[in-house]
Every structure is written in C-alpha cells, then in structure tokens.
Amino acid sequence: MDIVLNQTLGEPIYNQIYSQISRQILNGSIKADEQLPTIRNIANELRISVIPVKMAWDSLEKKGFIYTVTGRGTFAKKIDNTEIEKLRKKDILNFVEEICKKARNMNVDKDEFLEMIEKNY
C-alpha cells in the first residue's frame, strides 16, 4: 500500500490518506478482502499521529471501502463493477467541483478555464 503525503497542498492529512486508499481499492491495487496495516503501523510509517489515520479509516468504513473484523483486523471491501463506476464518477465529480470553486475564487474566466481543461485532457 502506497501513501504519499504532501504537506504543502493545504489538504488535510486524513483526506490525503482517504483519497489514496480509496483509489487503490477502486483500481484494484488493494484487492478485495486484503488485510490493511493497522492504524498504528501506518501512522508510524508515515511519521504522523494516529488521529488522521483513524479519521481516514472511519471515513473509508463509513463510505463502504473497508470493513473491520474484531480481533482480526481491517480489510478492503469487495466492490462490484457497477459500484466501482459509481464511486469513480463521484470521486471525479468531487474533484471537478473543487477545481471549479478554486477557479471561480481566482476569477478565472469560464472559457479560459475550459481551454485549460481541453489542453490538459
């Protein structure tokens, strides 16, 4: 499992962890029913507090990406293809909403913004 934190993004650490783990589950890097490292192990590996990892785990469990078996650990949940497509689209839509908000806040013209998207797509 690969998690890379970027302190300069301004994005909360727990969001970065949530995003990266959920994407790895969606793209199959983390297989269904694969056991995940403990919260404490991830926190130690990333050299951060257990709190943001716990927050990410809670969100992942709430949104149906992982499940916990008492005494055994936390595992990636099996997600069917229809659900994967739905979650991927939702993830992209969330990102689009974020970037549109940022563009509006920076007074970027809609046509200029769409041109930027076209160039980068």
C-alpha positions in Angstrom: 0.0 0.0 0.0 1.4 3.3 -1.1 0.6 6.5 0.7 2.5 9.7 -0.1 1.6 12.8 2.0 2.1 16.3 0.7 2.3 18.9 3.5 2.3 21.8 1.0 -1.1 21.0 -0.6 -3.2 22.5 2.2 -5.3 19.4 2.1 -5.8 17.7 5.5 -3.7 14.6 6.0 -6.7 12.4 6.7 -8.2 13.4 3.3 -5.0 12.6 1.5 -4.9 9.1 3.2 -8.6 8.6 2.5 -8.2 9.6 -1.2 -5.2 7.4 -1.8 -6.6 4.3 -0.1 -10.0 4.6 -1.8 -8.4 5.0 -5.2 -6.1 2.0 -4.6 -9.2 -0.1 -3.7 -11.1 1.2 -6.7 -8.2 0.5 -9.2 -7.5 -2.9 -7.7 -4.1 -2.2 -6.2 -5.6 -3.2 -2.9 -7.6 -6.4 -3.5 -11.0 -7.3 -2.0 -10.6 -8.9 1.4 -6.9 -7.9 1.6 -5.9 -7.1 5.1 -4.7 -3.5 5.6 -2.0 -2.5 8.0 -3.0 -1.3 11.4 -3.7 2.4 12.1 -0.7 2.5 14.4 1.6 0.9 11.8 0.5 3.4 9.1 1.0 6.3 11.5 4.5 5.1 12.4 5.4 4.5 8.8 4.2 8.0 7.8 5.6 9.5 10.9 2.3 11.2 11.9 -0.2 10.9 14.7 -2.7 8.1 14.7 -5.6 10.6 14.7 -5.6 11.5 11.0 -5.2 7.8 10.1 -8.1 6.9 12.4 -10.2 9.7 10.8 -9.4 8.3 7.3 -10.2 4.8 8.4 -13.6 5.9 9.8 -14.4 7.7 6.5 -13.3 4.7 4.5 -15.5 2.4 6.6 -18.5 4.7 6.5 -18.3 5.0 2.7 -18.0 1.3 2.2 -14.4 0.8 1.2 -13.2 -1.2 4.2 -14.6 -3.3 7.0 -13.2 -4.3 10.4 -13.4 -7.8 12.0 -12.9 -7.5 15.7 -9.7 -9.3 16.7 -8.6 -9.9 13.1 -8.1 -6.5 11.6 -9.3 -4.2 8.8 -9.9 -5.4 5.2 -10.7 -4.0 1.8 -14.3 -4.5 1.0 -15.3 -6.2 -2.2 -17.0 -3.7 -4.5 -18.9 -4.8 -7.6 -18.1 -3.2 -11.0 -21.3 -1.1 -11.0 -20.5 0.4 -7.6 -16.8 1.0 -8.7 -18.0 3.0 -11.7 -20.4 5.0 -9.5 -17.7 5.7 -6.9 -15.2 6.7 -9.6 -17.6 9.1 -11.1 -18.4 10.6 -7.7 -14.7 10.9 -6.9 -14.1 12.8 -10.2 -17.1 14.9 -9.7 -15.9 15.9 -6.2 -12.6 16.9 -7.7 -14.2 18.9 -10.6 -16.4 20.7 -8.0 -13.3 21.6 -6.0 -11.3 22.8 -9.0 -14.2 24.8 -10.4 -14.6 26.5 -7.0 -10.9 27.3 -6.9 -11.1 28.7 -10.5 -14.1 30.9 -9.6 -12.3 32.2 -6.4 -9.3 33.1 -8.6 -11.5 34.9 -11.1 -10.6 32.6 -13.9 -12.9 33.2 -16.9 -15.1 30.1 -17.8 -13.8 29.9 -21.4 -10.2 30.2 -20.2 -10.9 27.5 -17.6 -12.4 25.2 -20.2 -9.5 25.8 -22.5 -7.1 24.8 -19.7 -9.1 21.6 -19.3 -9.1 20.8 -23.0 -5.3 21.3 -23.2 -4.6 19.0 -20.2 -7.1 16.3 -21.1 
